[in-house]
Amino acid sequence: MVTNADVLRYLESMDFPAPKEDIVREAERAGAPREVLQALRGMPPVDYHNTEEVARSAATDLAPDASPAELAAKARDRTHQRVARHMRQL
């Protein structure tokens, strides 16, 4: 699985806000590998206002050792409610 750093490396020139389709297209243009594109394509089809929102919604391996308190804080995050809990990132 890819990390947030892997995903965000290919979005350095991205202008926000941007819809998911534009974000995936920018990563393709920047030469992102298949794993990064797959993580971005797994995001909900909404407009993203910054890279933090992209990082939270992309299917990345961000918190394999997250504490229960960190998981609880993430569960309270209502930024993108259409993202399943297992797909949310800390």
MODELLER restraints for C-alpha pairs under 7 A, 6 or more apart:
rsr = mdl.restraints
at = mdl.atoms
rsr.add(forms.Gaussian(group=physical.xy_distance, feature=features.Distance(at['CA:1:A'], at['CA:60:A']), mean=6.17, stdev=0.5))
rsr.add(forms.Gaussian(group=physical.xy_distance, feature=features.Distance(at['CA:1:A'], at['CA:61:A']), mean=5.76, stdev=0.5))
rsr.add(forms.Gaussian(group=physical.xy_distance, feature=features.Distance(at['CA:2:A'], at['CA:35:A']), mean=6.55, stdev=0.5))
rsr.add(forms.Gaussian(group=physical.xy_distance, feature=features.Distance(at['CA:2:A'], at['CA:36:A']), mean=6.46, stdev=0.5))
rsr.add(forms.Gaussian(group=physical.xy_distance, feature=features.Distance(at['CA:2:A'], at['CA:60:A']), mean=5.17, stdev=0.5))
rsr.add(forms.Gaussian(group=physical.xy_distance, feature=features.Distance(at['CA:2:A'], at['CA:61:A']), mean=5.88, stdev=0.5))
rsr.add(forms.Gaussian(group=physical.xy_distance, feature=features.Distance(at['CA:3:A'], at['CA:60:A']), mean=4.94, stdev=0.5))
rsr.add(forms.Gaussian(group=physical.xy_distance, feature=features.Distance(at['CA:3:A'], at['CA:61:A']), mean=5.13, stdev=0.5))
rsr.add(forms.Gaussian(group=physical.xy_distance, feature=features.Distance(at['CA:3:A'], at['CA:62:A']), mean=5.84, stdev=0.5))
rsr.add(forms.Gaussian(group=physical.xy_distance, feature=features.Distance(at['CA:4:A'], at['CA:55:A']), mean=5.63, stdev=0.5))
rsr.add(forms.Gaussian(group=physical.xy_distance, feature=features.Distance(at['CA:4:A'], at['CA:60:A']), mean=5.93, stdev=0.5))
rsr.add(forms.Gaussian(group=physical.xy_distance, feature=features.Distance(at['CA:4:A'], at['CA:62:A']), mean=6.52, stdev=0.5))
rsr.add(forms.Gaussian(group=physical.xy_distance, feature=features.Distance(at['CA:6:A'], at['CA:36:A']), mean=6.93, stdev=0.5))
rsr.add(forms.Gaussian(group=physical.xy_distance, feature=features.Distance(at['CA:7:A'], at['CA:36:A']), mean=5.58, stdev=0.5))
rsr.add(forms.Gaussian(group=physical.xy_distance, feature=features.Distance(at['CA:10:A'], at['CA:27:A']), mean=5.11, stdev=0.5))
rsr.add(forms.Gaussian(group=physical.xy_distance, feature=features.Distance(at['CA:10:A'], at['CA:30:A']), mean=5.66, stdev=0.5))
rsr.add(forms.Gaussian(group=physical.xy_distance, feature=features.Distance(at['CA:10:A'], at['CA:32:A']), mean=6.11, stdev=0.5))
rsr.add(forms.Gaussian(group=physical.xy_distance, feature=features.Distance(at['CA:11:A'], at['CA:26:A']), mean=6.62, stdev=0.5))
rsr.add(forms.Gaussian(group=physical.xy_distance, feature=features.Distance(at['CA:11:A'], at['CA:27:A']), mean=6.01, stdev=0.5))
rsr.add(forms.Gaussian(group=physical.xy_distance, feature=features.Distance(at['CA:14:A'], at['CA:26:A']), mean=6.83, stdev=0.5))
rsr.add(forms.Gaussian(group=physical.xy_distance, feature=features.Distance(at['CA:16:A'], at['CA:48:A']), mean=6.89, stdev=0.5))
rsr.add(forms.Gaussian(group=physical.xy_distance, feature=features.Distance(at['CA:16:A'], at['CA:49:A']), mean=5.32, stdev=0.5))
rsr.add(forms.Gaussian(group=physical.xy_distance, feature=features.Distance(at['CA:16:A'], at['CA:50:A']), mean=5.72, stdev=0.5))
rsr.add(forms.Gaussian(group=physical.xy_distance, feature=features.Distance(at['CA:17:A'], at['CA:47:A']), mean=6.36, stdev=0.5))
rsr.add(forms.Gaussian(group=physical.xy_distance, feature=features.Distance(at['CA:17:A'], at['CA:48:A']), mean=5.39, stdev=0.5))
rsr.add(forms.Gaussian(group=physical.xy_distance, feature=features.Distance(at['CA:17:A'], at['CA:49:A']), mean=4.17, stdev=0.5))
rsr.add(forms.Gaussian(group=physical.xy_distance, feature=features.Distance(at['CA:17:A'], at['CA:50:A']), mean=6.49, stdev=0.5))
rsr.add(forms.Gaussian(group=physical.xy_distance, feature=features.Distance(at['CA:18:A'], at['CA:47:A']), mean=5.30, stdev=0.5))
rsr.add(forms.Gaussian(group=physical.xy_distance, feature=features.Distance(at['CA:18:A'], at['CA:48:A']), mean=5.38, stdev=0.5))
rsr.add(forms.Gaussian(group=physical.xy_distance, feature=features.Distance(at['CA:18:A'], at['CA:49:A']), mean=6.59, stdev=0.5))
rsr.add(forms.Gaussian(group=physical.xy_distance, feature=features.Distance(at['CA:19:A'], at['CA:46:A']), mean=5.78, stdev=0.5))
rsr.add(forms.Gaussian(group=physical.xy_distance, feature=features.Distance(at['CA:19:A'], at['CA:47:A']), mean=4.12, stdev=0.5))
rsr.add(forms.Gaussian(group=physical.xy_distance, feature=features.Distance(at['CA:19:A'], at['CA:48:A']), mean=6.01, stdev=0.5))
rsr.add(forms.Gaussian(group=physical.xy_distance, feature=features.Distance(at['CA:20:A'], at['CA:45:A']), mean=5.55, stdev=0.5))
rsr.add(forms.Gaussian(group=physical.xy_distance, feature=features.Distance(at['CA:20:A'], at['CA:46:A']), mean=6.16, stdev=0.5))
rsr.add(forms.Gaussian(group=physical.xy_distance, feature=features.Distance(at['CA:20:A'], at['CA:47:A']), mean=6.34, stdev=0.5))
rsr.add(forms.Gaussian(group=physical.xy_distance, feature=features.Distance(at['CA:24:A'], at['CA:37:A']), mean=6.50, stdev=0.5))
rsr.add(forms.Gaussian(group=physical.xy_distance, feature=features.Distance(at['CA:24:A'], at['CA:40:A']), mean=6.08, stdev=0.5))
rsr.add(forms.Gaussian(group=physical.xy_distance, feature=features.Distance(at['CA:24:A'], at['CA:41:A']), mean=6.67, stdev=0.5))
rsr.add(forms.Gaussian(group=physical.xy_distance, feature=features.Distance(at['CA:27:A'], at['CA:37:A']), mean=6.94, stdev=0.5))
rsr.add(forms.Gaussian(group=physical.xy_distance, feature=features.Distance(at['CA:39:A'], at['CA:58:A']), mean=5.20, stdev=0.5))
rsr.add(forms.Gaussian(group=physical.xy_distance, feature=features.Distance(at['CA:39:A'], at['CA:59:A']), mean=4.60, stdev=0.5))
rsr.add(forms.Gaussian(group=physical.xy_distance, feature=features.Distance(at['CA:39:A'], at['CA:60:A']), mean=6.46, stdev=0.5))
rsr.add(forms.Gaussian(group=physical.xy_distance, feature=features.Distance(at['CA:40:A'], at['CA:58:A']), mean=5.26, stdev=0.5))
rsr.add(forms.Gaussian(group=physical.xy_distance, feature=features.Distance(at['CA:42:A'], at['CA:58:A']), mean=6.49, stdev=0.5))
rsr.add(forms.Gaussian(group=physical.xy_distance, feature=features.Distance(at['CA:42:A'], at['CA:59:A']), mean=6.45, stdev=0.5))
rsr.add(forms.Gaussian(group=physical.xy_distance, feature=features.Distance(at['CA:43:A'], at['CA:57:A']), mean=5.48, stdev=0.5))
rsr.add(forms.Gaussian(group=physical.xy_distance, feature=features.Distance(at['CA:43:A'], at['CA:58:A']), mean=5.39, stdev=0.5))
rsr.add(forms.Gaussian(group=physical.xy_distance, feature=features.Distance(at['CA:44:A'], at['CA:82:A']), mean=6.90, stdev=0.5))
rsr.add(forms.Gaussian(group=physical.xy_distance, feature=features.Distance(at['CA:44:A'], at['CA:83:A']), mean=6.63, stdev=0.5))
rsr.add(forms.Gaussian(group=physical.xy_distance, feature=features.Distance(at['CA:48:A'], at['CA:54:A']), mean=6.46, stdev=0.5))
rsr.add(forms.Gaussian(group=physical.xy_distance, feature=features.Distance(at['CA:56:A'], at['CA:88:A']), mean=5.86, stdev=0.5))
rsr.add(forms.Gaussian(group=physical.xy_distance, feature=features.Distance(at['CA:56:A'], at['CA:89:A']), mean=4.79, stdev=0.5))
rsr.add(forms.Gaussian(group=physical.xy_distance, feature=features.Distance(at['CA:56:A'], at['CA:90:A']), mean=6.72, stdev=0.5))
rsr.add(forms.Gaussian(group=physical.xy_distance, feature=features.Distance(at['CA:57:A'], at['CA:83:A']), mean=6.89, stdev=0.5))
rsr.add(forms.Gaussian(group=physical.xy_distance, feature=features.Distance(at['CA:57:A'], at['CA:87:A']), mean=6.95, stdev=0.5))
rsr.add(forms.Gaussian(group=physical.xy_distance, feature=features.Distance(at['CA:57:A'], at['CA:88:A']), mean=5.90, stdev=0.5))
rsr.add(forms.Gaussian(group=physical.xy_distance, feature=features.Distance(at['CA:57:A'], at['CA:89:A']), mean=6.79, stdev=0.5))
rsr.add(forms.Gaussian(group=physical.xy_distance, feature=features.Distance(at['CA:59:A'], at['CA:87:A']), mean=5.75, stdev=0.5))
rsr.add(forms.Gaussian(group=physical.xy_distance, feature=features.Distance(at['CA:62:A'], at['CA:89:A']), mean=6.02, stdev=0.5))
rsr.add(forms.Gaussian(group=physical.xy_distance, feature=features.Distance(at['CA:62:A'], at['CA:90:A']), mean=6.48, stdev=0.5))
rsr.add(forms.Gaussian(group=physical.xy_distance, feature=features.Distance(at['CA:63:A'], at['CA:89:A']), mean=6.80, stdev=0.5))
rsr.add(forms.Gaussian(group=physical.xy_distance, feature=features.Distance(at['CA:63:A'], at['CA:90:A']), mean=6.09, stdev=0.5))
rsr.add(forms.Gaussian(group=physical.xy_distance, feature=features.Distance(at['CA:74:A'], at['CA:90:A']), mean=6.11, stdev=0.5))
